[in-house]
Amino acid sequence: MSAGAPRGAGGGSQGGAGLRASLSGLTTRGRSFLAAGVAAALCAYVLGQGELLRVGLLLAALPLICVLALHRTRHRVAGSRRLTPMRVAAGAEARVQLRMDNTSRMPTGLLMLQDRVPYVLGPRPRFVLDRVEPGGRREVSYRVRSDLRGRYPLGPLQLRLTDPFGLVELTRSFSTYDTLTVVPRTEALPAVRLTGETAGYGDGSRRSLALAGDDDVIPRTYRRGDDLRRVHWRSTARYGELMVRREEQPQRSKATVLLDTRGTAFEGAGPDSAFEWAVSGAASVVLHLLEQGFSVRLLTDTGNAVPGAGGKGFSSGGQESAEAAGLMMDALAVVGHSEGAGLSRAYDAVRSGGGGDGGFGPGGGDGLLIAFLGELDDAQADMAARMRRLSGAAVAFLLDPALWAGRPSRAEERLHRLRDAGWTALAAPPGVAFGELWRQAGNAPLGTGPSGGRG
């Protein structure tokens, strides 16, 4: 919700500058009245016609009186905007509700509302409101949608005040605006078991201490508030003090979603381009893994990770996962091409990230790595192969620009190199549904493509 009064509202007259601005609001009809009145007054002076002088003064005074009336009443209208929802997927609609309140003791004249919106959201909405009684309220609404992700400002709201004769039209802008975030389209993914992957919370084999620090051992000393049912009587008799068993909780497995944003790795633009397909796929994977209980981070080829609630950019559980999902979706809404030419920074980020149970490290781990890659030359294919050794399971979706442009492609050669390194590598041709590729990745043996053959 945003609310405010027109810009310049401060109560009382705005002085000479404000009055001159109001005079500039004379319409063609108002300027014609003023010109006709001045001309009639001059003719009456030359010809000595008193009646004509009165007519000229009336014609000249009428638009000036309307200017003064609008100048004194333009601050007495308050406006607000409500945007629902403030974050939508590309292609979905959001509803914008505008409300105008007449806070003065006088009724308004004809009001024309116009809200500024970017052209990608649709035509600029305009509304005409008839007389609003003192203390009255009028509400109107319109809908916006965009096929292009991004952050789009809505506003400021413009209000046009007119007099009953149509002689003056003043435009005032409110000072507040809202922002609509259009996130990438996402697809509900099937629950598949990727080769080498542990479940989001483990299968009971990976555990971590709870309610205990790094120095805790089995058992530990009783602490106030511990459940007496956890008392370990054998240890209590041995140590001579009350001892309790430690609790265990599942360790959240970690997953990194790597999005290649190199400008040299993709061709084309628009909603149907390969890069937009990769962004939508990354968004779908992020949401799916968070729903499955993984601790997730979003990484780009620049080495920058979208910050989550946990360290190294990984999300935590509970409410923090929802907040991390919002951060990642907001980042994907505005992500663009980077100027980098390689994946070395992403490799360093994967190598240094996480650690410990379920993480990544120089010796490998049981973490999950999902990569959306553009064109790979020999050096970058080798870098991706080295990156595979840092995770327990790795799935790569290769979007070769030549394949998307219908030209001869070396995608199969790159896929074989990735599969030889242990990746589950799949080509993403134009028009394919990501959910189908995700299902194929779950059915493919380690280091194979959808055909099931060894790389």
Order of alpha helices (4+ residues) and beta strands (2+ residues): beta-alpha-alpha-alpha-beta-beta-beta-beta-beta-beta-beta-beta-beta-beta-beta-beta-alpha-beta-beta-beta-alpha-beta-alpha-alpha-beta-alpha-beta-alpha-alpha-beta-alpha
